[in-house]
Amino acid sequence: MKNIVSLMKKIIISGFLLYGYNLIAVNFNMILPINVITLFSVTFLGTPALFALVLFRILFL
């Protein structure tokens, strides 16, 4: 039960992290969509995954 609660906390924190990034990035037109792929990549890999997603957005899109 503790593992499920811990995972839910990480998912919620990751969602807020992506939302906070999008609030800042809207000025630069660099919004990342908050979907299952981005949410779970930031949940399991942390902030390096967020930086990787931003770098991918800059280089390839």
Summary of the structure (lengths in Angstrom):
residues: 61
radius of gyration: 12.2
end to end distance: 40.4
largest distance: 41.1
contacts: 145
relative contact order: 0.14
helix: 84%
strand: 0%
